[in-house]
Amino acid sequence: MKAIRRFSVRPVLPEPLRPLNRLARNLRWSWHPETRELFESVDPEGWRESGGDPVRLLGAVPLSRLADLAEDRSFLRRLTAAADDLHDYLTGPRWYQGRLAAEDRAGPVPVEPVATASPGPPAPSGAPVPSATPAPSGPPVPSGLPTAIAYFSPEFGITAALPQYSGGLGILAGDHLKAASDLGVPLVGVGLLYRHGYFRQSLSRDGWQQEHYPVLDPDELPLTQLCEADGRPVRIPLTLPGGRPLHARVWQAQVGRVPLLLLDSDVEENGHGEREVTDRLYGGGSEHRLLQEMLLGIGGVRALRAYCGLTGHPEPEVFHTNEGHAGFQGLERIRELIAGGAGFDAAHEAVRAGTVFTTHTPVPAGIDRFDRELVARHFGDDAELPGIEVERILALGMETYPDGEPNLFNMAVMGLRLAQRANGVSTLHGRVSREMFAGLWPGFDPEEVPITSVTNGVHAPTWTAPEITRLGARQFGHLGDSELWELRRTLRKRLVAEVRRRLYASWRQRGAGSAELGWIDGALDPDVLTIGFARRVPSYKRLTLMLRDQDRLMELLLHPERPIQIVVAGKAHPADDGGKRLVQELVRFADDPRVRHRLVFLPDYGMGMAQNLYPGCDVWLNNPLRPLEACGTSGMKAALNGCLNLSVLDGWWDEWYEPDFGWAIPTADGDAIDETRRDDLEAAALYDLLEQRVAPRFYDRGLDGLPGRWIAMVRRTLTTLGPKVLAGRMVREYVERLYAPAARSHRALNLDAAAELATWKTRIRAAWPDVAVDHVEAHLTPPAPGGAAELGSTLSLRVRVRLGGLDPADVEVQAVAGRVDDTDRITDATHVPLKPTAGPDLEGSRRYEAPLALNRTGPFGYTIRVLPTHPLLSHPAEPGLIAIPSETASEAAGVLMR
């Protein structure tokens, strides 16, 4: 019979084994080999059946086995050592604490006093209102390092035991938290707990993707519920249209030193529709997604306030929004300040100061965009965020710029308008993002758009094979060729065994009988060049590019002397039938008896599979449409294991590719050709590389039987590329380049300063239509025959500017000069400020002058521009205002030059 209710009964461990509970509940075990080995020794068979999940393991271990372990001195010594090691990891000083100590010795940087908000309208029940700048607990922090950082993301890939991720965005978020923990960075993660997680993938007999949504019981996961001091579960309230309540409870996962808060709407106080808000990751239609993102952003801030109030954790000074899904967190923080008496504009400036926004997609279709009326209905008078006019909310996200859709609310646009600092996730992606969002800063060249980049990294302890970890990068320079080659073969052999196991399970699930699966025992070969390709399956990642010429691919797979074998995995979004057709096309080719021992598709790609796949492959293939891959961290994980990359120059590979680390697939992205022709060209280039360079390098053996040149590339990948792709490097960059400046801005922009800045911006915007460059004069000194400019001469600039009633202190007049291309576009620009030389004339204009040194030869050009300037601006383009010479002023400058 079917149970009417399901719940979990947790084991009571014997007293000597109680430390196992703490070890199981802290997800550090997922990247700490010694702790995993300890749990495996509890019950090796149970460990395998649990999928390597300590919580499930402990819930299934027989009581007799626990009693034996409680008397096992050897096991207890190992348990004590593991518990002590975790305690030291959680409490000892790390990189961040070293930075704090160094700044203490250097002395604190003066910070303006914190303003306390005046009383105002009460906040919604259960949503505490902090002061304008919440006072952190513990000792004061000098200089720019924040007391705490809140990291919001719709998904977190920590471990397969907590399946709350779908792909790269979530895995990156998980690696960010783990690296922050290792470095001692005071991060708090905020996300949602999806009752069904992301879907599990299987295949029909004809290769069509099928989705399954297993129910996840939070009590069976490594989570604890956040409770009030009296033991009642915390409830986070939101208000939906029509006054409908939405409540959420808060679950906490401990990721090493980093707490992760996950909101769950499946509570009895909610109606059926509200309970379903957190049912599936990226499920449902537009309204469902909007509700998820409201809960993540607005509810996430309220959960964070509750957590800090209950635990004494410092209130975050910096809020990091990982992609636009969590953008509403900025609106909730504005509401808090308005409830405390601030005006909207001042609250907006104060919130922006401490916010960092990371965009992860160069594809507009990858951004959540909602109909204007849908957003207006959910933030109307009877819904969320009282005190903020709905038009103010809409203005933050509407695409009110050239080529935008004026009736769509864009979550990335809101994220940029609510953040003072923004970044892409690779150097190339930063450049693409500046072009993609340039409309938000009209008049500025894309290279001046205030979006920087921090290239992603991956968490080595999570993704590196234990054998690689034990050796360490420094030892690879001294490891002999034969030892390194044998290590690579061991990892390949392990992958082959894992592939056969998964392949058998997949075919059985597809309806095949055991009698017809004997061929699987010969699938793949531990001595054959092995290529991996695994990722999500949107069209731009081109899962089936390798199939463009199937006869040629078959020749490569079955080559008598230099065969290759390919392991493929990936999930298409449940609503993406085009992606599912790509999966089916690949599966049908892989089912061909002629090649099925050389090319396999493994369903249900996830962290557990990936951790075996990366180490066992010799080559990692990535062939997206350039430049649509924001970063592509799967190739980084492969590189950490000595796997060579074969990739289009996109994302991180465009930045760090060297011939020592792998191969670059030539692209036709700059050619005016249709997509079909482009795919044909790039597929042919891929086949050529495999046939003429990759396979020969792998199979070219010396007298010692070893592929010396291949091993040299593996060694260089491990010793030189490996250290670059680490998440620790990434998080340090976030701290130094984004978090610390955001903390300084947060402290400087107390409510008084924020109000002053907001008033200044209002005044500037009102006057700006009357700001103009009326006249430009340019004279060469010394004069040259015929007026020709020579290297070393000086161009004396004299400019007349109308300020429209503004004070000269409100603006900076600049000369922008540099080389020019065939369209007169200035490249490699130098900015030279001009100085005012006289008061306003009868027409109210002011004169500015500056010498411009001609220190480079070749085509040269300049222009004049006027920008607003204020000490509290984070970037000259922040106000989005610029004035340039009129046509008559430009013509006058040209006449004088001639």
C-alpha positions in Angstrom: 0.0 0.0 0.0 1.1 3.6 -0.6 2.0 5.7 2.4 -0.2 8.8 3.0 2.8 10.7 4.4 6.5 10.3 4.2 9.1 11.4 6.8 12.6 10.4 7.9 13.7 8.8 11.1 17.3 9.9 11.9 19.6 7.4 13.6 20.9 8.0 17.1 24.6 7.3 17.0 26.4 5.8 20.0 28.2 8.5 22.0 31.7 7.8 20.6 30.4 8.1 17.1 28.6 11.5 17.6 31.3 13.4 15.7 30.1 11.6 12.5 27.0 13.7 12.6 28.9 17.0 12.4 31.2 15.6 9.7 28.2 14.5 7.6 26.3 17.8 8.0 29.3 19.9 6.9 29.6 19.6 3.2 33.4 19.9 3.4 33.4 16.1 3.2 32.5 16.5 -0.5 36.0 17.9 -1.3 38.0 16.4 1.6 39.2 12.9 0.6 40.2 11.8 4.2 36.6 12.4 5.4 35.1 10.6 2.5 37.4 7.6 3.1 36.4 7.6 6.8 32.7 7.3 5.8 33.4 4.7 3.2 35.1 2.6 5.9 31.9 2.7 8.0 30.1 0.5 5.4 31.8 0.2 1.9 28.7 -1.4 0.3 26.4 1.1 1.9 28.6 4.0 0.8 28.3 2.9 -2.8 24.5 2.4 -2.5 24.2 5.8 -1.0 26.0 7.4 -3.9 28.7 8.7 -1.6 26.2 10.6 0.7 27.1 10.4 4.4 23.6 11.4 5.6 22.0 8.6 3.6 24.7 6.2 4.7 24.3 6.9 8.4 20.5 6.5 8.0 21.0 3.0 6.6 23.9 1.5 8.6 22.8 -1.5 10.8 22.9 -0.8 14.5 25.1 -3.8 15.0 27.7 -2.2 12.7 27.5 1.1 14.7 28.0 -0.8 17.9 31.1 -2.5 16.5 32.6 0.9 15.3 32.0 2.4 18.7 34.4 -0.2 20.1 36.9 0.0 17.3 39.9 2.0 18.6 41.5 2.4 15.1 38.3 3.8 13.7 37.8 6.1 16.7 41.3 7.5 16.3 40.6 8.3 12.6 37.3 9.8 13.6 38.9 12.0 16.2 41.6 13.1 13.7 38.9 14.0 11.1 36.8 15.9 13.7 39.9 17.8 14.9 40.9 18.6 11.3 37.4 20.0 10.6 37.5 22.1 13.7 40.9 23.5 12.8 39.6 24.2 9.2 36.6 26.1 10.6 38.3 28.2 13.2 41.9 28.7 12.1 43.0 31.9 10.3 43.2 31.6 6.5 44.0 33.9 3.6 41.3 36.5 4.3 42.2 36.7 8.0 45.8 37.3 6.9 44.7 40.2 4.8 42.8 41.6 7.8 45.9 41.3 10.0 48.1 43.0 7.4 45.6 45.9 7.1 45.5 46.1 10.9 49.2 46.5 11.0 49.0 49.2 8.3 46.3 51.0 10.2 42.6 51.5 9.3 41.5 53.7 6.5 39.1 56.5 7.8 35.5 55.7 7.1 32.7 58.2 7.3 30.4 57.7 10.3 27.4 55.5 9.8 24.0 57.2 9.6 21.1 55.7 11.4 17.8 55.7 9.6 15.0 57.6 11.3 11.8 55.8 12.2 9.4 55.2 9.4 6.5 52.9 8.4 6.8 49.4 9.8 8.2 46.5 7.7 6.0 43.5 6.8 5.7 41.0 9.6 8.8 38.9 9.9 11.0 41.2 7.8 13.2 43.1 10.3 14.4 46.6 9.2 18.1 47.3 9.7 19.7 50.7 10.0 21.0 52.3 6.9 24.3 50.6 7.4 23.8 47.6 9.7 26.3 47.4 12.5 28.4 44.2 12.3 29.0 42.1 15.3 32.6 41.4 16.4 35.7 43.7 16.0 35.6 46.5 13.5 37.1 45.8 10.1 39.7 48.3 8.8 40.2 49.4 5.3 38.1 48.0 2.5 37.6 44.4 3.4 33.9 43.7 4.1 32.6 42.2 7.3 30.5 39.8 5.3 29.3 39.2 1.7 25.9 37.9 0.7 26.1 35.7 -2.5 22.7 35.2 -4.2 22.2 32.5 -6.9 19.2 30.6 -8.2 21.2 27.3 -8.0 24.2 25.9 -6.2 26.2 22.8 -7.3 27.9 21.8 -4.1 27.6 18.0 -4.3 25.4 15.4 -6.0 24.0 14.7 -2.5 22.3 18.1 -2.6 21.0 18.2 -6.2 20.1 21.9 -6.5 21.8 22.7 -9.8 21.3 22.3 -13.5 24.6 23.3 -15.1 27.5 25.7 -15.2 25.9 28.6 -13.3 25.1 26.4 -10.3 28.5 24.6 -10.4 30.3 27.9 -10.5 28.3 29.1 -7.5 29.2 26.0 -5.6 32.8 26.4 -6.4 32.7 30.0 -5.4 31.3 29.1 -2.0 33.9 26.3 -1.5 36.8 28.5 -2.5 35.6 31.3 -0.3 35.5 28.8 2.6 39.0 27.6 1.9 40.2 31.2 1.8 38.3 32.3 4.9 36.2 34.8 3.0 33.1 35.7 5.1 30.5 34.7 2.5 26.8 33.7 3.1 25.1 31.9 0.2 21.4 32.5 -0.5 19.3 30.4 -2.8 16.1 28.3 -3.1 15.5 24.7 -2.2 13.7 22.9 -5.0 11.6 20.0 -3.9 12.2 18.2 -7.2 15.6 19.7 -7.9 16.5 19.6 -11.6 15.2 16.7 -13.7 16.8 13.3 -13.9 17.4 12.3 -17.5 16.8 8.9 -19.2 16.4 7.8 -22.8 13.5 6.0 -24.6 14.3 3.1 -26.8 14.5 5.5 -29.8 16.8 7.9 -28.0 14.4 10.6 -27.0 15.1 12.4 -23.7 12.8 11.7 -20.9 12.5 13.7 -17.7 11.9 12.4 -14.2 11.4 14.5 -11.1 12.2 12.5 -7.9 10.8 14.0 -4.7 13.6 15.3 -2.4 13.0 15.1 1.4 14.9 17.9 3.1 15.2 15.7 6.2 17.2 13.2 4.1 19.6 15.9 2.8 22.5 17.5 4.6 20.4 20.4 5.9 19.1 21.9 9.1 16.1 24.1 9.5 16.5 27.7 10.7 14.5 28.1 13.9 13.6 30.9 16.2 15.0 31.0 19.7 12.0 29.1 21.0 12.4 26.3 18.5 9.7 27.4 16.1 10.8 27.2 12.4 11.5 30.6 10.9 8.9 31.8 8.4 9.7 34.3 5.7 6.6 36.2 4.4 5.8 37.7 1.0 2.6 39.2 -0.3 1.3 38.3 -3.8 -1.4 40.0 -5.9 -4.8 40.1 -4.2 -3.1 40.0 -0.8 -2.3 36.3 -1.0 0.4 35.3 1.4 3.5 33.4 0.4 5.5 31.8 3.3 8.8 30.1 3.1 10.9 28.2 5.6 14.7 28.4 5.6 17.1 25.5 5.4 20.8 25.8 6.1 23.6 23.8 4.5 27.1 24.3 5.9 29.6 24.5 3.1 32.9 24.4 5.1 33.0 27.8 6.8 30.2 29.2 4.6 26.5 29.0 5.5 24.1 28.5 2.6 20.5 29.5 3.2 17.8 27.9 1.0 14.2 29.0 1.0 11.4 26.4 0.6 7.8 27.4 -0.1 6.4 23.8 0.5 4.9 24.7 3.9 1.4 24.0 5.2 0.5 27.7 5.6 0.6 28.1 1.8 -2.1 27.4 -0.7 -1.4 24.7 -3.4 -0.1 27.2 -5.9 2.2 28.9 -3.4 3.5 25.6 -2.2 4.6 24.8 -5.8 6.7 28.0 -6.2 9.9 26.0 -5.3 8.9 22.8 -6.9 11.4 22.6 -9.8 14.5 24.5 -10.8 13.8 26.5 -14.0 10.3 25.0 -14.3 7.0 26.5 -15.1 6.0 29.5 -17.1 6.7 33.2 -16.8 4.6 33.9 -13.7 6.1 30.8 -11.9 9.6 32.0 -12.7 8.8 35.5 -11.5 7.5 34.2 -8.2 10.7 32.1 -7.8 12.8 35.2 -8.4 10.8 37.3 -6.0 11.2 34.7 -3.3 14.9 34.4 -4.1 15.6 38.1 -4.0 13.1 39.6 -1.6 12.6 36.5 0.6 16.4 35.9 0.4 17.2 39.3 2.0 14.6 38.6 4.7 16.0 35.2 5.4 19.4 36.7 5.6 18.2 39.3 8.2 16.6 36.6 10.2 19.7 34.4 10.1 22.0 37.2 11.2 19.6 38.2 14.0 19.4 34.7 15.4 23.0 33.7 15.1 24.9 37.0 15.6 26.5 36.6 12.1 27.6 40.0 10.8 25.2 41.7 8.5 26.6 41.7 4.9 28.1 44.9 3.6 28.3 43.6 0.1 25.6 41.9 -1.9 26.7 39.8 -4.9 24.0 38.9 -7.4 25.0 35.9 -9.5 23.1 36.5 -12.7 19.8 38.5 -12.9 17.6 35.9 -11.3 18.2 37.3 -7.8 18.0 41.0 -8.8 15.0 41.7 -6.6 17.3 41.6 -3.6 18.2 45.2 -4.4 14.6 46.2 -4.3 14.0 44.7 -0.9 17.0 46.5 0.5 15.7 49.8 -1.0 12.3 49.0 0.7 14.1 48.5 4.0 15.7 51.9 3.9 12.5 53.6 2.7 10.7 51.9 5.7 13.4 53.5 7.9 12.7 57.0 6.5 14.9 57.3 3.4 13.7 58.6 0.0 13.8 56.3 -2.9 16.7 58.0 -4.8 18.9 58.1 -1.7 18.0 54.4 -0.9 18.8 53.5 -4.5 22.2 55.1 -4.3 23.0 53.5 -0.9 22.0 50.0 -2.2 23.9 50.3 -5.4 27.1 51.2 -3.6 27.4 47.8 -1.9 26.1 45.6 -4.8 28.1 43.5 -7.3 26.3 42.0 -10.3 27.8 39.2 -12.4 26.3 38.4 -15.8 26.9 34.9 -17.1 25.4 34.9 -20.6 26.4 36.5 -23.9 23.0 35.3 -25.3 20.1 37.6 -24.9 17.7 34.6 -24.9 19.5 33.4 -21.8 18.2 36.3 -19.7 14.9 36.3 -17.9 12.5 38.9 -19.4 9.0 39.4 -18.2 6.0 41.2 -19.6 5.6 44.7 -18.1 2.0 44.0 -17.0 3.0 40.8 -15.2 5.6 42.6 -13.2 3.3 45.6 -12.5 0.6 43.2 -11.2 3.0 41.6 -8.7 4.3 44.9 -7.4 1.0 46.8 -7.3 -0.5 48.5 -4.3 -1.8 45.3 -2.6 1.4 43.2 -3.3 5.0 43.3 -2.4 7.4 46.3 -1.6 5.0 48.8 -0.1 6.3 52.3 -0.2 7.9 51.9 -3.7 5.8 53.1 -6.6 5.4 50.4 -9.2 6.6 52.8 -11.9 9.9 53.1 -10.0 10.3 49.4 -10.0 9.4 49.1 -13.7 11.9 51.8 -14.6 14.7 49.7 -13.2 14.2 46.8 -15.6 12.5 48.2 -18.7 14.5 48.0 -21.9 14.3 51.8 -22.5 17.2 52.0 -24.9 17.8 51.6 -28.7 16.9 48.1 -30.0 15.3 47.2 -26.6 11.8 45.8 -26.2 10.0 48.7 -24.4 7.3 46.4 -22.9 9.7 43.8 -21.4 11.2 43.8 -18.0 14.8 42.6 -18.2 16.3 41.0 -15.0 19.9 41.6 -16.2 19.1 45.3 -16.9 17.7 45.6 -13.4 20.7 43.9 -12.0 23.0 46.4 -13.7 20.9 49.4 -12.7 20.9 48.2 -9.1 24.7 47.5 -8.9 27.6 50.0 -8.8 29.9 47.2 -10.0 29.4 44.6 -12.7 31.5 41.9 -14.4 31.5 39.2 -17.0 33.1 35.8 -16.4 36.0 35.9 -18.9 37.9 38.6 -20.7 36.1 37.9 -24.0 32.8 37.7 -22.2 33.4 41.1 -20.5 34.0 42.6 -24.0 30.8 41.0 -25.4 28.8 42.1 -22.3 30.0 45.7 -22.8 28.7 45.6 -26.3 25.5 43.8 -25.4 24.5 46.3 -22.7 26.0 49.5 -24.2 22.6 50.9 -24.7 22.4 51.6 -21.0 25.2 54.1 -21.4 24.3 56.0 -24.5 27.1 58.0 -26.1 29.9 55.9 -24.6 32.0 53.5 -26.7 31.5 49.9 -25.6 35.0 49.7 -24.2 34.0 52.4 -21.7 30.9 50.7 -20.5 31.4 50.0 -16.7 31.4 46.2 -16.9 34.7 44.5 -16.1 35.5 40.8 -16.0 36.7 38.2 -13.6 37.5 34.9 -15.3 35.8 32.0 -13.7 37.8 29.3 -11.9 37.1 25.8 -10.6 37.5 24.3 -7.2 40.5 21.9 -7.5 39.7 19.6 -4.5 36.3 18.9 -5.9 37.2 18.2 -9.5 40.7 16.7 -9.3 41.2 12.9 -9.1 42.6 11.9 -5.8 45.8 10.5 -7.4 46.4 14.0 -9.0 45.6 15.7 -5.7 48.1 13.6 -3.7 50.9 14.4 -6.1 50.3 18.1 -6.2 51.2 20.5 -9.1 54.8 21.0 -8.0 55.6 17.3 -8.2 54.5 17.0 -11.8 57.7 18.8 -12.9 59.8 16.0 -11.3 57.5 13.0 -12.1 59.1 10.7 -14.8 57.4 10.3 -18.1 56.6 6.6 -17.5 55.0 7.4 -14.1 52.9 10.2 -15.5 51.8 8.1 -18.5 50.8 5.2 -16.2 48.8 7.6 -14.0 46.9 8.8 -17.1 46.2 5.2 -18.2 44.9 4.4 -14.7 42.5 7.2 -14.8 41.4 6.3 -18.4 40.9 2.7 -17.3 38.7 3.8 -14.4 36.6 5.8 -16.8 36.2 2.9 -19.1 34.8 0.8 -16.3 32.5 3.6 -15.2 31.2 4.1 -18.7 30.4 0.4 -19.1 28.5 0.3 -15.9 26.5 3.4 -16.8 26.0 2.2 -20.4 24.6 -1.1 -19.2 22.2 0.6 -16.8 21.0 3.0 -19.5 20.3 0.3 -22.0 18.4 -1.8 -19.4 16.3 1.3 -18.7 15.7 1.7 -22.4 14.2 -1.8 -22.4 17.1 -4.0 -23.6 17.5 -7.5 -22.2 20.8 -8.7 -20.7 21.3 -11.2 -23.5 21.6 -8.4 -26.1 24.1 -6.3 -24.1 27.2 -8.5 -24.2 28.9 -6.0 -26.5 29.1 -3.5 -23.6 32.0 -5.5 -22.1 34.1 -4.3 -25.1 32.8 -0.7 -25.1 35.8 1.7 -25.1 39.4 0.7 -24.7 41.7 1.9 -21.9 44.5 2.3 -24.5 42.6 4.4 -27.1 42.7 8.2 -27.3 39.6 9.2 -25.3 37.7 12.5 -26.0 35.1 13.9 -23.7 32.2 16.2 -24.5 29.7 17.0 -21.8 27.5 20.0 -21.1 24.0 21.4 -21.4 22.5 21.2 -24.8 21.4 24.6 -26.1 21.9 24.9 -29.8 24.9 27.3 -29.6 27.0 24.6 -27.9 26.6 22.4 -31.0 26.4 18.9 -29.5 26.2 17.4 -33.0 28.9 19.4 -34.8 30.9 16.2 -34.7 28.2 14.5 -36.8 28.4 16.9 -39.8 30.3 14.3 -41.8 29.4 11.0 -40.3 31.5 9.0 -42.7 34.6 11.0 -41.8 33.8 10.7 -38.1 33.4 6.9 -38.5 36.8 6.7 -40.1 38.4 8.5 -37.2 36.6 6.3 -34.7 37.6 3.1 -36.5 41.1 4.0 -37.7 43.2 0.8 -37.7 46.3 2.5 -36.2 45.1 5.7 -34.6 41.5 5.2 -33.4 39.7 7.7 -31.2 36.8 7.1 -28.8 34.3 9.7 -27.6 32.2 9.9 -24.4 29.3 12.3 -24.7 26.8 13.5 -22.0 24.4 16.3 -21.7 20.8 17.4 -20.9 18.4 19.5 -23.0 16.0 21.8 -21.1 12.7 20.0 -20.7 10.9 22.6 -22.9 13.6 22.6 -25.6 12.5 20.1 -28.2 15.2 21.3 -30.5 17.8 20.4 -27.9 16.1 17.0 -27.5 16.3 16.3 -31.2 20.1 17.0 -31.0 20.4 14.5 -28.2 18.4 11.9 -30.2 20.5 12.5 -33.3 23.7 11.8 -31.3 22.2 8.8 -29.5 21.0 7.2 -32.8 24.5 7.5 -34.2 26.0 6.1 -31.0 23.6 3.1 -31.2 25.0 2.0 -34.6 26.6 -1.4 -33.9 29.6 -0.4 -36.1 30.7 2.4 -33.7 28.9 1.9 -30.4 32.1 0.5 -28.9 33.8 3.8 -29.8 31.2 6.5 -29.2 28.8 6.5 -26.2 26.2 8.8 -24.9 25.7 8.7 -21.1 22.3 10.0 -19.8 21.8 12.0 -16.6 24.9 14.1 -16.7 25.6 15.5 -13.2 28.4 16.0 -10.7 28.8 12.4 -9.9 29.4 11.5 -13.5 31.6 14.5 -14.2 34.0 13.7 -11.4 34.9 10.5 -13.2 34.7 11.9 -16.7 37.2 14.8 -16.4 40.1 12.7 -15.1 39.7 9.8 -17.5 39.6 11.8 -20.8 42.7 12.6 -22.8 41.1 15.5 -24.7 38.2 17.8 -23.8 36.2 19.0 -26.7 34.3 22.3 -26.8 32.9 23.7 -30.0 30.4 26.5 -29.3 29.5 29.2 -31.7 32.0 31.9 -30.9 31.6 34.2 -28.9 28.5 32.7 -27.3 30.3 30.7 -24.5 30.7 33.0 -21.5 33.4 31.0 -19.9 33.1 27.2 -20.3 34.6 25.9 -17.1 34.3 22.2 -18.0 37.6 22.5 -19.9 39.2 23.9 -16.8 38.1 20.9 -14.7 39.6 18.6 -17.4 42.8 20.6 -17.4 43.3 20.1 -13.7 43.6 16.4 -14.4 46.0 16.6 -17.2 43.4 16.5 -20.0 44.3 18.6 -23.0 41.7 21.0 -24.5 40.5 21.0 -28.1 38.3 24.0 -28.3 37.0 27.0 -30.2 38.7 30.1 -29.0 35.9 31.2 -26.8 35.4 32.0 -23.1 38.4 31.2 -21.0 40.2 29.3 -23.8 40.4 32.5 -25.8 42.2 34.0 -22.9 44.7 31.3 -21.9 45.2 29.1 -25.0 48.7 28.1 -25.7 49.9 25.3 -28.1 51.4 23.6 -25.0 47.9 23.1 -23.5 46.0 21.8 -26.5 44.5 23.0 -29.8 42.4 25.8 -31.1 39.6 24.9 -33.5 39.6 27.5 -36.3 36.3 29.5 -36.6 34.4 31.3 -39.3 32.7 33.7 -36.9 34.1 36.8 -38.7 32.9 35.6 -42.1 29.6 36.7 -43.7 28.3 33.2 -44.2 25.1 31.4 -43.2 25.1 29.1 -40.1 25.0 25.9 -42.1 28.1 26.8 -44.1 29.8 27.9 -40.9 29.1 24.6 -39.2 30.4 22.7 -42.2 33.7 24.7 -42.2 34.3 24.4 -38.5 33.4 20.7 -38.4 35.9 20.1 -41.2 38.5 22.0 -39.3 37.8 19.8 -36.2 38.2 16.6 -38.3 41.5 17.9 -39.7 42.9 18.6 -36.2 41.9 15.2 -34.9 43.3 13.3 -37.9 46.5 15.3 -38.6 47.6 16.6 -35.2 45.8 15.2 -32.1 45.7 11.5 -32.9 49.3 11.4 -34.3 50.6 13.2 -31.3 48.9 10.7 -28.9 50.1 7.6 -30.9 53.6 8.8 -31.8 55.7 6.6 -29.5 59.4 6.8 -28.9 61.9 3.9 -28.4 60.6 3.7 -24.8 57.1 3.1 -26.0 55.9 6.5 -24.6 54.3 9.4 -26.4 56.9 11.9 -25.2 55.5 15.0 -26.9 52.0 14.2 -25.6 53.3 13.7 -22.1 55.1 17.0 -22.3 51.8 18.7 -23.0 50.1 17.0 -20.1 52.9 18.1 -17.8 52.7 21.7 -19.0 48.9 21.6 -18.6 49.2 20.4 -15.0 52.0 22.8 -13.9 51.3 26.0 -15.9 47.6 26.0 -16.9 46.3 24.3 -13.7 47.2 27.1 -11.3 45.4 29.7 -13.5 42.0 28.0 -13.6 41.6 27.8 -9.8 38.5 29.1 -8.0 40.8 30.4 -5.3 42.4 32.8 -7.8 38.9 33.8 -8.9 37.6 34.5 -5.4 40.7 36.5 -4.5 40.1 38.7 -7.6 36.5 39.2 -6.5 37.7 40.3 -3.0 40.4 42.6 -4.2 38.7 44.1 -7.3 35.0 44.1 -6.5 34.1 43.2 -2.9 36.6 45.5 -1.2 35.8 48.6 -3.4 32.1 47.9 -2.9 32.6 47.8 0.9 34.4 51.1 0.8 31.5 52.6 -1.3 29.0 51.1 1.1 30.6 52.8 4.1 31.1 56.1 2.3 27.5 56.3 1.0 25.7 56.5 4.3 22.1 57.9 3.9 23.3 61.5 4.1 25.9 61.0 1.5 23.6 58.9 -0.7 20.9 61.6 -0.5 23.4 64.3 -1.5 24.6 62.2 -4.4 21.0 61.5 -5.5 20.2 65.2 -5.4 23.3 66.0 -7.4 22.4 63.5 -10.1 18.8 64.9 -10.3 20.2 68.4 -10.8 22.8 67.2 -13.3 20.2 65.3 -15.4 17.8 68.3 -15.4 20.6 70.7 -16.7 22.3 68.3 -19.0 20.2 69.0 -22.2 21.7 72.5 -22.1 25.3 71.3 -21.8 27.2 71.6 -25.1 30.6 72.0 -26.7 30.1 75.1 -28.9 33.5 75.7 -30.4 36.9 73.9 -30.7 40.1 75.5 -31.8 43.4 73.5 -32.4 46.8 75.1 -33.1 50.1 73.3 -33.8 53.2 74.4 -31.8 55.7 74.9 -33.2 54.0 75.6 -36.5 54.9 73.2 -39.3 55.1 74.0 -43.0 51.7 73.5 -44.6 50.2 72.7 -41.2 51.5 69.1 -41.2 51.6 67.5 -37.7 55.0 66.0 -36.8 56.0 63.6 -34.0 56.9 65.6 -30.9 54.8 68.7 -31.7 51.9 69.8 -29.5 48.3 70.5 -30.4 47.0 73.4 -28.3 43.3 73.0 -27.7 40.9 75.8 -26.9 37.3 74.8 -26.3 34.1 76.8 -25.5 31.6 74.9 -23.4 28.1 75.8 -22.3 27.4 74.4 -18.8 23.6 75.0 -18.7 23.8 76.5 -15.3 26.1 73.9 -13.8 29.2 74.7 -11.9 32.6 73.8 -13.4 33.1 71.5 -10.4 30.2 69.4 -11.7 31.9 68.5 -15.0 35.1 67.4 -16.5 36.0 68.5 -20.0 38.3 66.0 -21.7 40.2 65.6 -24.9 40.0 62.0 -26.2 42.9 61.2 -28.5 44.5 58.3 -30.2 45.0 56.3 -33.4 42.0 56.3 -35.8 40.8 53.5 -38.1 39.3 53.9 -41.6 36.0 55.1 -40.1 37.7 57.7 -37.9 37.0 55.7 -34.8 39.5 56.5 -32.1 41.3 53.4 -30.7 43.7 53.0 -27.8 42.5 56.3 -26.5 44.2 58.7 -24.1 42.0 61.0 -22.0 43.4 64.5 -21.3 41.5 66.8 -18.9 41.1 70.5 -20.0 41.3 73.3 -17.5 38.9 76.3 -17.3 40.7 79.5 -18.1 38.0 82.2 -17.7 34.7 82.8 -16.2 31.4 82.7 -18.1 31.2 85.0 -21.1 28.1 87.0 -22.1 26.5 83.9 -23.4 27.2 81.9 -20.3 29.9 79.7 -21.9 33.3 78.9 -20.3 36.6 78.4 -22.0 38.9 75.4 -21.5 42.4 74.8 -22.7 45.0 72.0 -22.7 48.1 70.9 -24.7 47.9 67.6 -26.5 51.2 66.0 -27.1 51.5 64.2 -30.5 53.6 61.3 -29.3 52.7 58.7 -31.8 52.9 58.5 -35.6 50.3 57.4 -38.1 46.6 58.2 -38.4 45.7 60.3 -35.4 42.5 61.9 -34.2 40.9 63.6 -31.2 37.5 64.8 -30.0 36.2 66.7 -27.0 33.6 65.6 -24.5 32.0 66.8 -21.3 31.2 64.3 -18.4 29.6 64.8 -15.0 32.1 64.3 -12.2 31.6 63.7 -8.5 33.8 62.2 -5.8 31.3 59.4 -5.0 30.9 58.2 -8.6 32.4 54.7 -9.2 33.0 55.3 -12.9 32.8 58.3 -15.2 30.1 56.6 -17.2 27.9 55.9 -14.1 25.4 58.7 -14.7 25.1 57.8 -18.4 25.6 61.4 -19.5 28.0 62.8 -22.1 28.2 65.9 -24.3 30.3 66.0 -27.5 31.0 68.8 -30.1 28.2 69.9 -32.4 28.8 69.5 -36.1 29.7 73.3 -36.4 32.2 73.0 -33.6 33.8 69.9 -35.2 34.0 71.7 -38.6 35.7 74.7 -37.0 38.3 72.4 -35.4 38.9 70.7 -38.8 39.4 74.1 -40.6 42.0 75.2 -38.1 43.9 71.9 -38.3 44.0 72.2 -42.1 
